[in-house]
Amino acid sequence: MATDDANGPVTVPAGGLIEPPMAMALNVHSSPGVYALLLGAGISFASGVKTGWGVVQDIVGKVAAVRDPENPDARTEAMADPEKWWEANTTEPLGYSALLAAAAPMPASRQAMLAEYFEPEEGQEDTKGPTAAHRAIAQLVKRGNIRVILTTNFDRLTERALQEIGISPQVVSRTDQIKGIKPLTHSQVTVVKLHGDYADLEQRNTVDELETYPDELQELLERVLDEYGLIVCGWSADWDKALVRAVEGTRSRRYPLFWSQYGRFSDAALALTAQHDAVVIDGKSADELFTDLVRRVEALDRLTVAPITRDVAVVQLKRALPDPLRRIELFDLVDQAVSQIVGRCTPEHRPVHATSDTWADTFGANVHGYRADSDTLLHLLANGVFHDDGTHDNLWRRALDRLLRLRDTSPSTFNEQLEKLRHLPALLATWTIGVAAVLDRREELLATILYHPEWALPNSGHARLGPAWCLNPNRVLIADGMHDMHRSANRGRLLYPQSNWLKATLREPFRLVEPSDTAYSEACTRFEFLVSMVAMDTDNEFFAYPWSGEFFLAWGYDGNGLATAIEEELTDTWPLLRAGAFGGQLSHAQKALTALTKWRSEHARRG
């Protein structure tokens, strides 16, 4: 590491390939539990909680104001140099203990005075809480990456973030606690509060108090610095003389020292980073540093862990679905399944160009290939949407959004029919989500997934279409290709080959959700009807085209059947209307049903 006296440390990564945040993630991931954190005031800056010295300044200012109530500038003058004001007005040296003893001599009054600095006010529970950095650190602890946290802060934000995810940390804030602690390697996490806890009178705050540490604390600190790698964040090294000497005195390190600084480096920090040849991460806030670190180590996990099987993924999904603390695990399960599809959607694996002689075979191979690529995701969607209560609807929509964008990366040379097949995974996902919503009797979800996300139609200016229009099976799966597939399987010529194939191929993901073939078929029929109504809800006649399929065969005659049932359901309280479909207007839904009825009478094939 080189240094620039004007601008602070300058780090030059080897060949520019491995940047400092990448190096930190690689080391933390490869050596779980080896790195300790050293956190300063910068870690809590975004929380709105004052530093310990900030509390001392403020209380000294209040003491000055009540001592000289006629002077409107008394508080400001005292806070500008608390130690000077204190020395001029008292015989006691300024210290946390002396200050609190003077300002709030009884435990109850002291607790009340301190609470305003460190605890949220009543009715404002979202203030003075753990930051994104604290919560990311808690995730690193939960993963086993971090076991020791040294902090100069008096607040309890680190402890609160850990407790939020069910971890009870071993906390050391007084020297009399050190003798009885578990060995650091046997504790899930140990938080060492080098300057004490805000509620303790043993806090160290002033320059004199920070000059030395008690012997027991000094010994524990030296052990951590000797045995663990160190990640420093939010610590200026300006005032903490004993801590600076301890870091200076650490012998040649076994592991790299990572030092993150947001803003100017102090002279002491410059000297320490140079002495230990630290890897400097400059210009990142604490929130950015630790949330980025979590993302990177999780990405490394995905490289080193063998892909889980489809059935295991479904089991994990069912366990994570109702647990708010496992939302990241649930996100990763679905996101990885989508990534598997995206990774296979290349011209090498799923060709988009073929000659006239090979076109039919390529079409059939791609249809089966996309279905196989999507298998894990479809099982996750069928089970996830059916068992969800709406909490994770954004997750299902995100999966669909990523799949819709597959056609945005199509190569410049292609057969139109093969290129359109790149939307087949999105069609399979939409059908699965829709049928699961019908089976679970929460059809309001259709108002989300059939209108959004939208996809930009190629060569159409700014036209954007929701799934009900851009994923019409009759456009994604052309009839000639489907007839060839059915003919090769000796199934003859079907009236609605796309509809027939979708129902058949998606039956298996729903086995655990709906064992009855009849109930599953009825749900598919209802979904086809509803999505076709939505598709007719447009002023553009070109796009007003139903998902014409086997649901036409269940239309019903003489006042019986699905069409009559849905017509009777159409009221202002219909779930799709309440969720915003058809613009939330009953007249639009009725108009769409009329248009669909007319279309069927003019175009539908009835066998």
C-alpha positions as CSV (number, residue, x, y, z in Angstrom):
1,M,0.0,0.0,0.0
2,A,1.3,3.4,-0.9
3,T,0.4,6.6,0.9
4,D,-0.3,10.2,-0.4
5,D,0.2,12.7,2.4
6,A,-2.4,15.0,0.8
7,N,-5.2,12.6,0.1
8,G,-4.6,9.6,2.5
9,P,-3.8,6.0,1.7
10,V,-3.8,4.9,-1.9
11,T,-4.4,1.2,-2.6
12,V,-3.3,-0.3,-5.9
13,P,-4.9,-3.8,-6.4
14,A,-2.8,-6.4,-8.2
15,G,-3.3,-5.8,-11.9
16,G,-6.6,-4.0,-11.1
17,L,-8.3,-7.4,-11.0
18,I,-9.0,-7.9,-7.3
19,E,-10.4,-4.8,-5.7
20,P,-10.1,-4.4,-1.9
21,P,-13.8,-5.2,-1.2
22,M,-13.4,-8.4,-3.3
23,A,-10.2,-9.3,-1.4
24,M,-12.0,-8.8,2.0
25,A,-14.9,-11.0,0.9
26,L,-12.6,-13.8,-0.3
27,N,-10.7,-13.8,3.0
28,V,-13.8,-13.7,5.2
29,H,-15.4,-16.5,3.2
30,S,-12.4,-18.7,3.2
31,S,-11.7,-18.3,6.9
32,P,-15.0,-18.3,8.7
33,G,-14.7,-17.1,12.3
34,V,-11.1,-15.9,11.9
35,Y,-11.8,-12.2,11.4
36,A,-12.8,-9.8,14.2
37,L,-14.4,-6.4,13.7
38,L,-13.2,-3.2,15.2
39,L,-16.1,-0.7,15.0
40,G,-16.0,3.0,15.8
41,A,-18.5,5.8,15.9
42,G,-18.9,5.8,12.1
43,I,-20.8,2.5,12.3
44,S,-23.7,4.1,14.2
45,F,-23.7,7.5,12.4
46,A,-26.8,6.7,10.3
47,S,-28.8,5.6,13.4
48,G,-29.0,9.1,14.9
49,V,-27.4,7.9,18.2
50,K,-24.8,10.2,19.6
51,T,-21.2,9.0,20.2
52,G,-20.1,8.8,23.8
53,W,-18.2,12.0,23.5
54,G,-21.2,13.6,21.9
55,V,-23.2,12.7,25.0
56,V,-20.5,14.2,27.3
57,Q,-20.6,17.4,25.3
58,D,-24.3,17.7,25.4
59,I,-24.6,17.0,29.2
60,V,-21.8,19.5,29.9
61,G,-23.7,22.0,27.8
62,K,-26.9,21.4,29.8
63,V,-25.0,21.7,33.1
64,A,-23.6,25.0,31.9
65,A,-27.0,26.3,30.9
66,V,-28.6,25.6,34.3
67,R,-25.5,27.0,36.1
68,D,-25.7,30.3,34.2
69,P,-29.4,30.6,33.1
70,E,-29.0,34.3,32.3
71,N,-26.4,33.6,29.7
72,P,-28.0,32.4,26.4
73,D,-24.6,31.3,25.0
74,A,-23.6,29.3,28.1
75,R,-24.4,25.9,26.6
76,T,-22.7,26.6,23.2
77,E,-19.6,27.9,24.9
78,A,-19.3,24.9,27.2
79,M,-19.9,22.4,24.4
80,A,-17.2,24.0,22.2
81,D,-14.5,22.8,24.8
82,P,-16.2,20.7,27.5
83,E,-12.9,19.8,29.2
84,K,-11.8,23.5,29.5
85,W,-15.2,24.6,30.8
86,W,-15.4,21.7,33.3
87,E,-11.9,22.4,34.6
88,A,-12.7,26.1,35.0
89,N,-15.9,25.5,37.0
90,T,-15.3,22.3,39.1
91,T,-12.5,20.7,41.1
92,E,-13.2,17.2,39.7
93,P,-11.6,16.0,36.5
94,L,-14.1,15.6,33.6
95,G,-15.1,12.0,33.3
96,Y,-18.2,10.1,32.5
97,S,-18.6,9.0,36.1
98,A,-18.0,12.4,37.6
99,L,-20.3,14.1,35.1
100,L,-23.2,11.7,35.7
101,A,-22.7,11.9,39.5
102,A,-23.1,15.6,39.3
103,A,-25.9,15.8,36.8
104,A,-27.9,12.7,37.8
105,P,-26.7,11.2,41.1
106,M,-29.4,8.6,41.5
107,P,-29.6,5.4,39.3
108,A,-33.2,6.1,38.1
109,S,-32.5,9.7,37.2
110,R,-29.2,8.7,35.5
111,Q,-31.0,6.0,33.4
112,A,-33.7,8.6,32.4
113,M,-31.1,11.1,31.3
114,L,-29.1,8.6,29.3
115,A,-32.2,7.0,27.6
116,E,-32.9,10.1,25.6
117,Y,-29.5,9.7,23.8
118,F,-29.6,5.9,23.2
119,E,-33.2,4.8,23.1
120,P,-36.0,5.7,20.7
121,E,-38.7,8.0,22.0
122,E,-42.2,6.7,22.7
123,G,-44.1,6.3,19.4
124,Q,-40.9,6.7,17.4
125,E,-39.6,3.1,17.5
126,D,-38.0,3.4,14.0
127,T,-35.5,6.0,15.3
128,K,-32.2,5.3,17.0
129,G,-32.3,1.7,15.8
130,P,-29.8,-0.6,14.2
131,T,-28.6,0.5,10.8
132,A,-28.2,-1.5,7.6
133,A,-24.5,-2.1,8.7
134,H,-25.5,-3.5,12.1
135,R,-28.0,-5.8,10.5
136,A,-25.5,-7.0,7.9
137,I,-23.0,-7.7,10.6
138,A,-25.7,-9.7,12.4
139,Q,-26.1,-11.8,9.2
140,L,-22.3,-12.3,9.1
141,V,-22.5,-13.6,12.7
142,K,-25.4,-15.9,11.9
143,R,-23.4,-17.3,9.0
144,G,-20.4,-18.0,11.2
145,N,-18.1,-15.5,9.4
146,I,-17.7,-13.2,12.4
147,R,-17.3,-14.3,16.1
148,V,-15.7,-11.3,17.8
149,I,-16.7,-7.7,17.6
150,L,-14.6,-5.0,19.3
151,T,-16.4,-1.6,19.5
152,T,-15.6,1.8,21.0
153,N,-19.3,2.7,21.0
154,F,-21.5,2.9,24.1
155,D,-24.8,2.2,22.3
156,R,-26.4,-1.2,22.1
157,L,-27.2,-1.2,18.4
158,T,-25.0,-4.2,17.6
159,E,-26.6,-6.2,20.4
160,R,-30.1,-5.2,19.2
161,A,-29.4,-6.2,15.6
162,L,-28.2,-9.6,16.8
163,Q,-31.2,-10.1,19.0
164,E,-33.5,-9.3,16.1
165,I,-32.4,-12.5,14.4
166,G,-32.4,-14.6,17.5
167,I,-28.8,-14.4,18.6
168,S,-27.9,-13.7,22.2
169,P,-24.4,-12.2,22.2
170,Q,-21.8,-12.6,25.0
171,V,-21.2,-8.9,25.9
172,V,-18.2,-7.6,27.8
173,S,-18.6,-4.0,28.9
174,R,-16.9,-4.1,32.3
175,T,-13.6,-5.5,33.4
176,D,-15.2,-7.6,36.2
177,Q,-17.1,-9.6,33.4
178,I,-13.9,-10.8,31.7
179,K,-12.9,-13.5,34.1
180,G,-16.2,-15.4,33.7
181,I,-16.7,-15.3,29.9
182,K,-16.8,-18.3,27.6
183,P,-13.7,-18.8,25.5
184,L,-14.1,-16.7,22.4
185,T,-14.0,-19.7,20.1
186,H,-16.8,-21.4,22.0
187,S,-19.2,-18.4,21.9
188,Q,-21.3,-17.7,18.8
189,V,-20.3,-14.1,19.1
190,T,-18.6,-11.9,21.7
191,V,-19.1,-8.2,21.7
192,V,-16.3,-6.4,23.6
193,K,-17.3,-2.8,24.4
194,L,-13.9,-1.3,24.9
195,H,-15.2,2.0,26.3
196,G,-18.1,0.5,28.3
197,D,-21.9,0.6,27.9
198,Y,-23.9,3.8,28.1
199,A,-25.6,2.7,31.3
200,D,-22.3,1.8,33.1
201,L,-20.3,4.3,35.2
202,E,-17.1,2.6,34.0
203,Q,-17.3,4.3,30.6
204,R,-14.1,5.7,29.2
205,N,-14.6,9.0,27.3
206,T,-12.1,11.7,28.0
207,V,-8.5,11.8,26.7
208,D,-7.2,10.8,30.1
209,E,-9.7,7.9,30.4
210,L,-8.7,6.7,27.0
211,E,-5.0,6.8,27.8
212,T,-4.9,3.3,29.3
213,Y,-7.1,0.2,29.7
214,P,-7.4,-1.9,32.9
215,D,-5.1,-4.9,32.8
216,E,-7.8,-7.5,32.2
217,L,-9.2,-5.6,29.3
218,Q,-5.8,-4.9,27.9
219,E,-5.0,-8.6,28.0
220,L,-8.2,-9.6,26.2
221,L,-7.7,-6.9,23.6
222,E,-4.1,-8.1,22.9
223,R,-5.3,-11.7,22.6
224,V,-7.9,-10.7,20.0
225,L,-5.5,-8.6,18.0
226,D,-2.9,-11.4,18.0
227,E,-5.2,-14.4,17.2
228,Y,-7.7,-12.8,14.8
229,G,-7.7,-11.0,11.5
230,L,-9.1,-7.5,11.8
231,I,-11.6,-5.5,9.8
232,V,-11.7,-1.8,10.9
233,C,-14.7,0.4,10.2
234,G,-15.8,3.8,11.4
235,W,-12.8,4.2,13.8
236,S,-10.7,7.4,13.4
237,A,-7.9,6.5,15.8
238,D,-7.8,10.1,16.9
239,W,-8.5,9.9,20.6
240,D,-8.3,6.3,21.7
241,K,-4.6,6.3,22.7
242,A,-4.7,2.9,24.5
243,L,-6.4,1.2,21.5
244,V,-3.9,2.8,19.1
245,R,-1.0,1.5,21.1
246,A,-2.5,-2.0,21.2
247,V,-2.9,-2.1,17.4
248,E,0.6,-0.7,17.0
249,G,2.0,-3.3,19.3
250,T,0.5,-6.2,17.4
251,R,3.2,-8.4,16.0
252,S,3.4,-9.4,12.4
253,R,-0.1,-10.4,11.4
254,R,-1.3,-13.9,10.4
255,Y,-4.1,-12.4,8.3
256,P,-4.5,-9.2,6.2
257,L,-5.8,-6.1,8.0
258,F,-8.7,-4.5,6.2
259,W,-9.4,-0.8,7.0
260,S,-12.5,1.0,5.7
261,Q,-12.6,4.7,5.9
262,Y,-15.3,7.2,4.8
263,G,-13.6,10.6,4.6
264,R,-10.2,11.9,5.6
265,F,-7.7,9.6,7.4
266,S,-6.2,10.9,10.6
267,D,-2.4,10.8,11.1
268,A,-2.8,8.0,13.5
269,A,-4.9,5.9,11.1
270,L,-2.3,6.6,8.3
271,A,0.5,5.3,10.5
272,L,-1.4,2.2,11.5
273,T,-2.4,1.3,8.0
274,A,1.1,1.8,6.7
275,Q,2.7,-0.2,9.6
276,H,0.4,-3.2,8.9
277,D,0.4,-2.9,5.2
278,A,-3.4,-2.7,5.5
279,V,-5.8,-3.3,2.6
280,V,-7.7,0.0,2.5
281,I,-11.3,0.3,1.4
282,D,-11.9,4.0,0.8
283,G,-15.0,6.0,0.2
284,K,-17.6,3.4,1.5
285,S,-20.0,4.1,4.3
286,A,-20.4,1.5,7.0
287,D,-23.8,0.5,5.5
288,E,-22.3,0.1,2.0
289,L,-19.3,-1.8,3.3
290,F,-21.1,-4.5,5.3
291,T,-24.1,-5.0,3.1
292,D,-21.8,-5.4,0.1
293,L,-19.7,-7.9,2.1
294,V,-22.8,-10.0,2.9
295,R,-23.7,-10.1,-0.8
296,R,-20.2,-11.1,-1.9
297,V,-19.8,-13.9,0.6
298,E,-23.3,-15.2,-0.3
299,A,-22.3,-15.2,-3.9
300,L,-19.2,-17.3,-3.0
301,D,-21.5,-19.7,-1.1
302,R,-23.4,-20.3,-4.3
303,L,-20.2,-21.2,-6.1
304,T,-19.0,-23.7,-3.5
305,V,-22.3,-25.4,-2.6
306,A,-23.6,-28.1,-4.9
307,P,-27.0,-27.2,-6.4
308,I,-29.8,-28.6,-4.3
309,T,-32.3,-31.0,-5.8
310,R,-35.7,-29.8,-6.8
311,D,-37.5,-31.7,-4.0
312,V,-35.0,-30.4,-1.3
313,A,-35.6,-26.9,-2.7
314,V,-39.4,-27.3,-2.2
315,V,-38.8,-28.5,1.4
316,Q,-36.6,-25.6,2.2
317,L,-39.1,-23.2,0.6
318,K,-41.9,-24.5,2.8
319,R,-39.8,-24.1,5.9
320,A,-38.7,-20.5,5.0
321,L,-42.1,-19.3,3.7
322,P,-43.8,-18.5,7.1
323,D,-40.6,-17.3,8.8
324,P,-39.8,-13.6,8.3
325,L,-36.3,-14.2,9.5
326,R,-35.7,-16.5,6.6
327,R,-36.8,-14.2,3.8
328,I,-33.3,-13.9,2.4
329,E,-33.1,-17.7,2.2
330,L,-36.4,-17.8,0.4
331,F,-35.3,-15.1,-2.0
332,D,-32.1,-17.0,-2.8
333,L,-34.0,-20.2,-3.5
334,V,-36.3,-18.6,-6.1
335,D,-33.5,-16.3,-7.5
336,Q,-31.1,-19.2,-8.0
337,A,-33.8,-21.2,-9.8
338,V,-34.4,-18.3,-12.1
339,S,-30.6,-17.9,-12.6
340,Q,-30.4,-21.5,-13.7
341,I,-32.9,-20.8,-16.5
342,V,-31.2,-17.6,-17.5
343,G,-27.8,-19.3,-17.6
344,R,-29.1,-22.0,-20.0
345,C,-30.9,-19.5,-22.3
346,T,-28.0,-19.0,-24.7
347,P,-27.8,-19.7,-28.4
348,E,-25.5,-22.6,-27.7
349,H,-28.0,-24.4,-25.4
350,R,-31.3,-23.1,-26.9
351,P,-30.7,-22.2,-30.6
352,V,-32.7,-19.4,-32.1
353,H,-31.7,-20.1,-35.7
354,A,-32.2,-23.3,-37.7
355,T,-32.5,-24.3,-41.4
356,S,-35.8,-25.3,-42.9
357,D,-34.7,-29.0,-42.6
358,T,-33.9,-28.8,-38.9
359,W,-36.4,-26.2,-37.8
360,A,-39.1,-28.7,-36.5
361,D,-36.6,-30.7,-34.5
362,T,-35.0,-27.6,-33.0
363,F,-38.4,-26.2,-32.1
364,G,-39.4,-29.5,-30.3
365,A,-36.0,-29.8,-28.6
366,N,-36.2,-26.2,-27.3
367,V,-39.7,-26.6,-26.0
368,H,-38.6,-29.6,-24.0
369,G,-35.4,-27.9,-23.0
370,Y,-37.0,-24.8,-21.6
371,R,-39.4,-26.9,-19.7
372,A,-36.6,-29.0,-18.2
373,D,-34.6,-25.8,-17.3
374,S,-37.7,-24.4,-15.5
375,D,-38.6,-27.5,-13.5
376,T,-37.2,-26.4,-10.1
377,L,-38.7,-22.9,-10.4
378,L,-42.1,-24.2,-11.4
379,H,-42.2,-26.5,-8.3
380,L,-41.2,-23.6,-6.1
381,L,-43.8,-21.3,-7.6
382,A,-46.6,-23.9,-7.4
383,N,-45.9,-24.6,-3.8
384,G,-44.8,-21.1,-2.8
385,V,-47.8,-19.2,-4.3
386,F,-50.3,-21.7,-3.0
387,H,-49.0,-21.6,0.6
388,D,-48.2,-17.9,0.6
389,D,-50.7,-15.4,2.1
390,G,-49.6,-12.5,-0.1
391,T,-46.5,-11.6,1.9
392,H,-44.1,-12.7,-0.9
393,D,-46.0,-11.6,-4.0
394,N,-43.2,-9.3,-5.0
395,L,-40.8,-12.3,-5.0
396,W,-43.0,-14.2,-7.5
397,R,-43.3,-11.0,-9.6
398,R,-39.6,-10.5,-9.6
399,A,-39.0,-14.0,-10.9
400,L,-41.5,-13.3,-13.8
401,D,-39.8,-10.0,-14.5
402,R,-36.4,-11.6,-14.9
403,L,-37.8,-14.3,-17.2
404,L,-39.6,-11.7,-19.3
405,R,-36.3,-10.0,-20.1
406,L,-34.8,-13.1,-21.7
407,R,-35.9,-11.9,-25.1
408,D,-34.1,-8.7,-24.6
409,T,-30.8,-10.6,-25.0
410,S,-31.7,-12.4,-28.3
411,P,-28.9,-12.4,-30.9
412,S,-29.4,-10.4,-34.1
413,T,-29.9,-13.5,-36.3
414,F,-32.8,-15.8,-35.6
415,N,-35.9,-17.6,-36.8
416,E,-38.9,-15.7,-35.4
417,Q,-40.6,-18.8,-34.0
418,L,-37.5,-19.9,-32.2
419,E,-36.8,-16.5,-30.8
420,K,-40.3,-16.2,-29.4
421,L,-39.7,-19.4,-27.5
422,R,-37.3,-17.5,-25.2
423,H,-40.5,-16.3,-23.5
424,L,-41.6,-19.9,-22.8
425,P,-40.1,-19.9,-19.2
426,A,-42.0,-16.7,-18.5
427,L,-45.2,-18.3,-19.9
428,L,-44.7,-21.4,-17.8
429,A,-44.1,-19.3,-14.7
430,T,-47.2,-17.1,-15.3
431,W,-49.4,-20.2,-15.9
432,T,-48.1,-21.8,-12.7
433,I,-48.6,-18.7,-10.5
434,G,-52.0,-18.2,-12.0
435,V,-53.3,-21.7,-11.4
436,A,-51.8,-21.7,-7.9
437,A,-53.7,-18.5,-7.1
438,V,-56.9,-20.0,-8.4
439,L,-56.4,-23.1,-6.3
440,D,-55.7,-21.0,-3.3
441,R,-58.7,-18.8,-3.9
442,R,-56.8,-15.6,-4.0
443,E,-57.4,-14.6,-7.5
444,E,-56.5,-11.0,-6.7
445,L,-52.9,-12.0,-7.4
446,L,-53.9,-12.2,-11.1
447,A,-54.4,-8.5,-11.1
448,T,-50.7,-8.2,-10.4
449,I,-49.1,-10.9,-12.6
450,L,-51.2,-10.4,-15.7
451,Y,-50.7,-6.7,-16.0
452,H,-47.2,-6.4,-14.6
453,P,-44.3,-6.5,-15.2
454,E,-44.5,-5.1,-18.6
455,W,-42.3,-6.0,-21.5
456,A,-41.2,-3.6,-24.4
457,L,-42.4,-5.0,-27.7
458,P,-39.6,-5.0,-30.3
459,N,-39.8,-2.4,-33.1
460,S,-42.9,-0.9,-31.6
461,G,-41.6,2.4,-30.3
462,H,-42.6,2.7,-26.6
463,A,-45.3,0.0,-26.5
464,R,-45.1,-2.1,-23.4
465,L,-47.3,-5.1,-22.7
466,G,-48.1,-7.0,-19.6
467,P,-48.0,-10.9,-19.5
468,A,-51.7,-11.2,-20.4
469,W,-50.7,-9.9,-23.9
470,C,-47.0,-10.6,-24.5
471,L,-47.2,-14.2,-23.2
472,N,-50.2,-15.4,-25.1
473,P,-49.4,-19.1,-25.7
474,N,-50.7,-18.9,-29.3
475,R,-47.9,-16.4,-30.0
476,V,-45.1,-18.0,-27.9
477,L,-45.9,-21.6,-29.1
478,I,-46.8,-21.5,-32.8
479,A,-49.4,-24.0,-33.8
480,D,-47.3,-25.7,-36.5
481,G,-44.5,-26.5,-34.1
482,M,-47.0,-27.8,-31.5
483,H,-48.8,-30.0,-34.1
484,D,-45.4,-31.5,-35.1
485,M,-44.6,-32.3,-31.5
486,H,-48.0,-34.0,-30.9
487,R,-47.8,-35.9,-34.2
488,S,-44.3,-37.2,-33.3
489,A,-45.8,-38.4,-30.0
490,N,-48.6,-40.2,-32.0
491,R,-51.3,-38.0,-30.4
492,G,-53.0,-36.8,-33.5
493,R,-54.1,-33.3,-34.3
494,L,-55.5,-31.3,-31.3
495,L,-57.9,-28.4,-31.4
496,Y,-55.8,-26.4,-28.9
497,P,-52.3,-27.9,-28.8
498,Q,-50.8,-25.1,-26.7
499,S,-53.4,-25.3,-24.0
500,N,-53.3,-29.1,-24.0
501,W,-49.5,-29.1,-23.6
502,L,-49.4,-26.5,-20.9
503,K,-52.0,-28.3,-18.8
504,A,-50.2,-31.6,-19.2
505,T,-46.6,-30.5,-18.7
506,L,-47.5,-28.4,-15.6
507,R,-49.5,-31.1,-13.9
508,E,-46.5,-32.6,-12.1
509,P,-45.4,-29.4,-10.2
510,F,-48.9,-29.3,-8.6
511,R,-49.0,-32.9,-7.3
512,L,-48.3,-31.9,-3.7
513,V,-50.7,-28.9,-4.0
514,E,-53.7,-30.5,-5.6
515,P,-53.8,-34.3,-5.8
516,S,-57.1,-34.3,-7.7
517,D,-56.7,-34.3,-11.5
518,T,-60.2,-33.0,-11.9
519,A,-59.6,-30.1,-9.5
520,Y,-56.3,-29.2,-11.2
521,S,-58.0,-29.3,-14.7
522,E,-60.8,-27.1,-13.5
523,A,-58.3,-24.6,-12.1
524,C,-56.4,-24.5,-15.4
525,T,-59.7,-23.9,-17.2
526,R,-60.7,-21.0,-14.9
527,F,-57.3,-19.5,-15.2
528,E,-57.4,-19.6,-19.0
529,F,-60.9,-17.9,-18.9
530,L,-59.8,-15.1,-16.5
531,V,-56.5,-14.4,-18.4
532,S,-58.4,-14.3,-21.6
533,M,-60.9,-11.8,-20.2
534,V,-57.9,-9.6,-19.1
535,A,-56.4,-9.9,-22.6
536,M,-59.6,-8.6,-24.1
537,D,-59.5,-5.5,-21.8
538,T,-57.6,-3.3,-24.3
539,D,-58.5,-0.6,-26.8
540,N,-55.9,-2.0,-29.2
541,E,-57.8,-4.5,-31.4
542,F,-54.5,-6.1,-32.5
543,F,-53.7,-7.2,-29.0
544,A,-57.3,-8.1,-28.0
545,Y,-56.7,-11.8,-28.5
546,P,-57.7,-14.4,-25.9
547,W,-55.5,-17.3,-24.7
548,S,-57.8,-19.4,-26.8
549,G,-57.6,-22.9,-25.4
550,E,-59.5,-25.8,-24.0
551,F,-61.5,-23.6,-21.7
552,F,-63.7,-22.9,-24.6
553,L,-64.8,-26.5,-24.4
554,A,-66.1,-25.9,-20.9
555,W,-68.0,-22.7,-21.8
556,G,-71.4,-24.3,-21.1
557,Y,-74.8,-24.2,-22.8
558,D,-78.3,-23.4,-21.6
559,G,-77.2,-21.3,-18.7
560,N,-74.7,-23.8,-17.4
561,G,-70.9,-23.8,-17.4
562,L,-68.0,-21.5,-16.6
563,A,-69.0,-18.5,-18.6
564,T,-72.4,-18.3,-16.8
565,A,-70.7,-18.8,-13.4
566,I,-68.2,-15.9,-14.0
567,E,-70.9,-13.6,-15.3
568,E,-72.8,-14.1,-12.0
569,E,-69.7,-13.4,-10.0
570,L,-69.2,-10.0,-11.6
571,T,-69.9,-7.4,-8.9
572,D,-68.1,-4.5,-7.5
573,T,-66.6,-6.8,-4.8
574,W,-65.1,-9.3,-7.3
575,P,-61.5,-10.0,-6.1
576,L,-59.9,-9.1,-9.4
577,L,-61.7,-5.7,-9.5
578,R,-60.8,-4.9,-5.9
579,A,-57.2,-5.7,-6.7
580,G,-57.2,-3.2,-9.6
581,A,-57.8,-5.5,-12.7
582,F,-59.9,-3.9,-15.4
583,G,-59.0,-0.5,-14.0
584,G,-61.1,-1.5,-11.0
585,Q,-64.3,-0.8,-13.0
586,L,-67.1,-3.3,-13.2
587,S,-68.2,-2.0,-16.6
588,H,-64.8,-2.8,-18.1
589,A,-64.9,-6.4,-16.8
590,Q,-68.4,-6.8,-18.2
591,K,-67.3,-5.4,-21.5
592,A,-64.3,-7.8,-21.6
593,L,-66.6,-10.7,-21.0
594,T,-68.9,-9.6,-23.8
595,A,-65.9,-9.3,-26.1
596,L,-64.6,-12.7,-25.2
597,T,-68.0,-14.2,-25.7
598,K,-68.2,-12.6,-29.2
599,W,-64.7,-13.8,-30.1
600,R,-65.5,-17.4,-29.1
601,S,-68.7,-17.4,-31.2
602,E,-66.8,-16.2,-34.2
603,H,-63.5,-18.1,-33.9
604,A,-63.6,-20.9,-31.4
605,R,-63.2,-24.5,-32.6
606,R,-65.5,-26.9,-30.8
607,G,-64.4,-30.3,-32.0
